[in-house]
Amino acid sequence: MKRFLTMAAAVLVSAVLWYYGTGLRPIPGMAFLAPLPVLLLAPRVSASAAFLTGALSWLGGGLQMWPYFTDTLEQPVPVNALLLGITAVVSGGLVATTRALLLRGRPGLAALALPTGWVSFEFLLALAGPFGAWWSIAYTQADVLPLVQTVALTGPWGITFLIMLVPATIAVLTAPAVTHTQRLRVGAATAVVFVAVALFGFWHLAVATERDQVRVGLVALSQPPEYIAVDSPDGRDMVARAVIEIDRLADQGVQAVVFPEKAWRADESTLPLLSGPLTEVANRRNVHVVAGLTLTTGATSINAAIDFPSGVVYAKHYLIPGLEDELTPGTQWQRVPGEPWSLAVCFDLDRPGLVRENRELGATLLLVPALDFTDDRWLHSRMAVLRGVESGVGVARAPQLGELVASDSRGHVIASAPTDVTFTRSVAASIPLDSGTTIYVRFGDWFAWLSVAVLALAGVAALWLRPTGGRSRGLRAGRRAPRGRADTPNSLDRPAPTLRR
C-alpha cells in the first residue's frame, strides 16, 4: 500500500505541475519540474509502473485542453482523444526508457532520452499533423527572453529540449545505481549547456543588429459576432470606421495598418465597396493597409489578406481543419510591393517553416491579420512572437478576439492590447527590423533531426544492451540480480532503500 501511495503521489504532483506549467496561460518555469516526480520514482519501480506513472501524469495535466479542442476549436472527439492519448503514451514510454538506461548503466543516454524523445515527438507531429508546431511545450517559456533566444539557433525544439533536460538530469543525479563519477559528468555537461544558453541569450539580446524601424498600427473594430458582408449596413459602417482609424493612426506616423482576419466577406461584385475606400485613404495618407476578409471568386473562396493600395492578395496557406473546410488554401508567398514586408494569416504562423521561407526570400516584417478564440489570446500570440525570434523578423499581428501584438526579432512585445467584438481597440508601435539572419534560417531543423538520431541511439541501448552488472540498489541488499533481469526489479516486492521510512 505504501508503494502504491508513493506512486499515486508522484503522479498527482507531476500532473499538477503539468497543469499549471502548460496550457493556454502557463506559469513560466513549472514545466521544467513537471516530469521530475515520476522520473525520480522510475528506477525504483517496475517498467510497467514507470510507464504508467509517466503516462498518467501527463494525461492528468493535459486534460485541461480537452474543452478548448472540443468546444472552442470544434475538433472531433476522436482526434482530440488520439492527440492526448498518443502524447500520454509517449510520455510514459520515455519515462520507461529513462529507467531502462539507468539500470543498464547508461546515465548519459538516460539524461538525453526524455529531452530528445520529446523533441522528436513534437517535430514529427509538426511534420505529419494538421496543426504545425502548435503542440509544443516551448511556448510555455515565451516570456523568458534570455531563454527564448535559443530558438534563433534551434527553432522551438531547443527550448523543449532544455525544459526536459532539467528533470532528466536531476533524475540521473539521484538514481540509485549511478556512480559518483557518472553524476559529475552528467551534471557538468548539463551545467555547461545551460551556461552556454544563458550567455548566448543575454548576448543576443544585447547586440541586436536592427537598422531601420517600421511604425505599424494594429486595429480590431467592434462588430457583430458573425462575419460581416461588406455590402451590408454593418459592413459599410465597419468600412467607414476603418477609414477613421487609419486616418487617426496615420496622424501618429504609422506606415502600415493591419486589420483582423475575416473582418469582412466579399466577392468580385462587392469587393470595390472595401477596396475603394481603403485604397483612397492609403494613397491619401501614404500608408499600406492590410485587410483580412473571406473573398469569393467564382466557386472558390479564400481566407485573404489584401494590401492596399497595391491590391496584392495573399491566400492563407494553412486552414484550420473542420472550421475552414469550405475554403481553398493558398500556395503563393506575397510581399508588400516595394517593401521587405510579407503577408501571412493567423494559423500560418503556427508553422516555423513558413516564416523561415519568408525570411529566406528577404522579409524582415510580417503583417498578419488573425482571429483567435479569446481564451487562447496569450498562447497564440506568443507562438507568433517565437516565430519572429526563430527567423529574425518583426511581427505585427492583429487578431479579433485575441491580443494585438507588435514584437521584434528578439521577442520583445513592443505593444499589445486585448480585443473583443464589443469594442474597437488599436495600438501603434515602432518595430525595429533586423538586417541579419539566424542559424535556424540557414540550417533549418538541424537540431530536431539530431534529436531524432540521439533518441534512436538511446532506444537501441535501452532495448539491446545488457545491464552493466553489479548490485542494484533497487534490489534487496545482499541479493544479486539474476542474469539478464537487472533491468526489471519489482520494487512492489523489493522496496528500494530510498522509499523506506
N, C-alpha and C positions, 0 to 999 in steps of 0.2 A: 504493500500500500504506500509505503514511504517513497519508493521509486516512482510509482505512478503519480503521486502528488508532485514530485520534483519535475517530472516531465510535463505535467499539466501547467505548473507554474512557469516553466521555461516557455512553453507555447503562448501562454497568456501575456507574459511580459513582452515577448517578441512581437506578438500581434498588436499590442497597444503601441509599441514603438513604430511599427509599420503604419498603423492607422494615423498617427499624428505626424509621421515623417514623410508621408507621401499623400497623394490625393490632390484635390483641387486647390487647397491653400496650405501646403505643408510647412512645418516648422523646420528651418534650416538646421542641419546637424543631426537630427534624430535618426535619419536613415542610416547614418554611419554605425549606429549601435543596434539597429533593429535585428539583424541576424545573430547577434552575439550570444544571447541566452541559449539558443538551440545548438550553436556551434560549440559552446563550452561543454554541453552535455554529450555531443556526438561521439567522442572517442570512449565514452564511459557506458554506452548502451549498445544494444544490438544494431545491425544495419537497418533492419526494418523499423526500429524505433527512431533511429536518426532520420530516416526518410520521412516518416510520419510527422515527426515534430517540425521538420523543415517545411513540409507542405502545408500543414495546418496553421503554422504561424503566419505564413504569407497570406493564406486564404482569409484568416481572421482579420488582417488589416486591409486586404484588397477588396473585401465585400462592400466597403463603403462606396465603391464606384458603381455598384450594381444599379442604383436608381438613376444615376447620371447616364449610363449607357442605355438602359432600357426605356426610361421615361423621357429624358431630355433629348438624347440623340436618336431615340426610336429605333435602336438596333435590335434585330431579332434575338429572342431569348437564347436560342441555341448558340448563336455566335458569341454572346456575352459569356455564357457558361463555358464555352470552349476556351475563350481567351483566359478567363480566370482559372479554369481548371488546368490548362497547359502550363500557365505560369506557376501554379502551385506545385505541379509535378516537377518542373524544372528546379524550383527552389528545394524541394525535397531531395531530388537526385543530386544536386550539387552539395548539399549538406552531407549526404551519404558518401559521396565521392571524397570530400574532405576527410571524413572519418577513415575511409579505406587507406588513403595516402598517409595519414598519421600513423596508422597501425602497421604500415609497410615501411616505416622509417623514411618517408619522403617528405619532410616538413616544408621544403622549399616549394615543391609542387602543390602541397596541401594549402599553402598560403595563396597560391595563384589560381587554384581550381575554381573557387567561388567567383572572384572578380572576372577572370577570363570567361567563365561559363555564362555569367550574367550578361557580359558584353556581347558574347556570341549569340545568345538568345535574342537580345534586343536588336542586334544588327540583322540577323537573318529574318526576324519578324518584320523589320522595316523594309527589307528587300522583297519579301514574299507576300506580306499582308496588305490590306487596303488602307491602313491608317498611317503609313510612313513611320517616322520616329516618334509618334505620339506616346507610345507605351514605353517611355524611358524614365528611369529614376533620376537622370541627370538634371532635369528641370527643378528638382527639389532644392538645389543649391543656387538657383538663379540670382539670388540677392547677395551671394558671397563673391564679390567681384574678383579678388585675387585668385580664387579657385576657378571661376568662370573662364579666365584667360586660357585655361588648359585646352578649351575646345578649338582655339586657333591652331593648335598643333594636331589634335587627335579627333576633332569632331566631338559630339556628345559622349562618345564611347569612353573617352578618357576620364570624365567625371564619374561615370558609372563604375569604372574600374577602381578609382580611388575610394569611392563610397564603400565598396565591398572589400577592398584590401584591408581596411582598418579592422573590422571584426574578424576576418580570416587570420590576420597576423596575431591578434590577441589570443585567438583560439589555439594557434600553434604554440605561442609562448607559454601557455598554461596547460598544454596537453601532457598527460602523464608520462608517455614514453619518449618525449623529446629531450635530447641531451642538452647540457649547458652550452656546449659549443654551437649546436644547431640553433638554439634560441638566440645566441649572439649574432649569428649570421643572418637569420631571418629578420630579427629586429633591426639590425644595422641597415640591411638592404631597404627595408620599408622606410626607415628614417631618412635615408638618402633620397628616396623617391619624393617624399613629402617636402624635404628641404628644397630640392630642385624645383618642384611645383610652386612652392611659395616664392622662391627667387624669381622664377620666370613670371609669375603672376604680378608681383609688385613692379618688376622691370617693365613688363608690357603696359601696365597702367601708367607708368611714369614717362615713357618715351613714345607716346602716341605720335604718329607721323602725319597728323591731319594737316591739310594745306588750305583748303577752301571750306566755306560754310554755305549751307543752303537753308534759308529760312522757310519753314513749312507750316501751313495751317491745317489742322485736323478738325473736321466738323461732323457732328451727328445731329441731324434735325429731328425735332419732335414730329411724330407721325402716328397714324393709326397702326394697330398691331399687325395688320395684314400688309402684303406687298401692294404698292400703290401704282395703278396705271397712270402713266404720265398725262393722259388726256382726260382724266377725271378731275373734278373740282379739287380734291385733296392733292392730286398730283401737280396740278397747275400752281396751287398755293405753295407746295414744297419747292417748286422751281423758283418762284418769286422770292421766297425766304432764303433759298440758297444764294441767289444773286446778292441779297443784302449782306449775308455773312461773308461772301467773297469780297465785297467792297470794304467791309469792316476790317477784315484780315489784311487786305491789300494796304490799307492805311497804316498797318503795323509792319509793313515791309516784306510780307511773305512773297516768295517766288512760286510756290505751288500750294494748292489746296486740295485735300483728299476727302471725299465723302464715302460713306459706308457701302458695303456690298449690297446689291439688290435693293437699293433705295427706291428705285422706280422699276416699272415694267413698261416696255415699249416694243413696237415693231417698226417696220420700214415706214409705215404711213404716219406714225405718231412720234417717231424719234425727233423730227425737227422741233417739236414743242419743248424738248430738252436741249438739243444741240444748239438751237438758235440763241436762246438767252445766255447759255454758258459760253458759247463762242464769242458773243458780243462782249460780255464782261471780261473774259480772258484777254481779248485783244485790247479792250479799253484800258485795263489795269496792268497789262503786260505781265500776266501770270499764267501758269498752267493749272488747269482744273481737271482733276481725275474723279469721274463719277462712276459709281457702281450700279449696274442695272441688269435685269434679265432682258435680253434682246432676242427677239424672234425675227428670223429672216426666212421666209417661205415656211418650210416644215421643220426648220432647225432652230432650237433655242439654245443660247449660251449664257453662261454667267460671265458678264463682261465688265471690264474696266476700260473706260474710254477717256483718252486725253483730249482736252480742248485747249487751244483752238485747232490742234492738228487733226483731230478726228481719228487718231490711231486707236484701233480696237484690240484689246487683249482678251482672250477667252481663257477662263480658269482651267488649268490643266488637270487638277485632282479634285474630283467631285466626291461629296460625302455619300457613301452607299446608303440606299434607302431614302434619303432626303432629297437627292438631286438626280434621281434616275431618269427624269424626263429631259435632262439637259445633255448637251453634247460637249465632251471635253475638248479643250484646245490643244494644239501641238506646237505653236509658234511662240518664240520669245518676242517681246515688244519693248522698245526703248522710246522714251520721250524724244522726239526729233531735236537734234542739236544739243542734247544734254546726256550725261552719263547716268541717267536715272531709268531704272527698269520698272515695269508694271508687274504686279502679281496680285492674287486674290486669296485672302484668308487661309484656307486649308492647304494652299500651295506651300506655305511656309512651314508646314509640318514635315517637309521633305528637304533634308540637308543638301541633297544633290541638286535640286532645282536652284537654290540660292547660289551654290558653288558654281554652277554653269553660268548663271548671270554674271557673277564676278569675273569669270574667265573671259566673258565677252566684253568686259570693260565697265560694268555697272559699279557705281560707288554708293548708290542710294536706291532703296526700294520704296515705291509708293504703293500702298496696299489697302484697298477697300476690304472691309471684313464685316462679318456678322457672327457674333458669339451667342451664348446662351445664359448670360448673366452670372450663373453660378461659377462658370469657368473663366471669368474675366481675367483673373490673375494668371492662372496657369497658361492659358492660350496666348496671352500677350507676352509672357516670358519665354515661351517657345520661340516666338519671333525675335525677341531680344538675343537669344543664344544663336539663332541663325546669323544675325549680324556679326557677332564676335567670331563665329566659325570662319566666315568668308571675308571679314574685314569691310563690311558695308554698314551704312546707316540705314535705319528702318523707320518709316513713317507709316504707322498702321492706324486706320480709322474704322473701328467697328461700331455698329449699333449693338445694344445690349451687351456691352463689354467695357473695355477701357482704352481710351485714346492713349497711344504711347508713341513718343518720339525717342529713339535711342541711337547711340553712336556705335562705332565699331569696337568699343571696349566694354559695352554692356551698360553704360551709364544711361539711366532713364532721365532724359532731359526735361520732359514734360509728360504729364499723364492726367487723366480725369475719367471718372466713370460715366457711362452713358446709359440712357434708357429712352424708350419711345415717348415718355411723358414730358420730356423737356428737351430743349436744344442746348448742346454743350460744344464748346470749341476751345482749342488751345493753339498757341503759336510757339515754335521753338526753332532755334538755330542749330542745325545738325552739322558737325564737322565731317568732312569727307576724308577718308584715308587714301593716301596715294600708293600704299603698298599692298601686297597680297599676303596671305597666310600660308603656313606649311600645309594646312588642311586643304586649301585650294589647290596647291601644287601637287600634292600626293594623294589626295582623296582619303579613302577609308583604310589606309595602311594599318592603322592601329587595330581596327576591328578584325582585319584578316590575320594579323599577328596573334590576336587573342584566340581566334579560332584554331590556329596551329598549336598554340600552347595548351589549349583545352584538349585537343586531340592527344597530345603527348601525356597529359595528366590522366586522361581516360585509359590509355594503354597501360600506364603504370598502375592505376587502380585495379584494373581487371587482370593483368597478366603477371606482374612482378610478384614474387613470393615475399612474405614477411621477412624482415631482416634477422629474426630470431631473437633469442634472449627472453627475459621475463617481461611480461606485460603488466603494467600497473593496474590494468583493468581486470586482472585475474587475481585470485586469492594468493597471498604471499606464500611462497614455498611450493607452488604448483606450476610446472612449465606447461605452456600451451602446446597442445598436440600439433604435430607437424601439419602445415597447410591450413590450420584453423586459427592462427593467432589473430586473424583479422575479423573474427566473428565471436568476440566474447559476449556472453549474455549477462549483462550486469543486473538483470532482474533476479538471477540466481547467484551471481558472484558480484556483489556490490564493490565499486571502486572505493578506495580509502577516502577520496575527496568528498564522497557523498555520505560517509558515515558521520554520525554526531561525535 
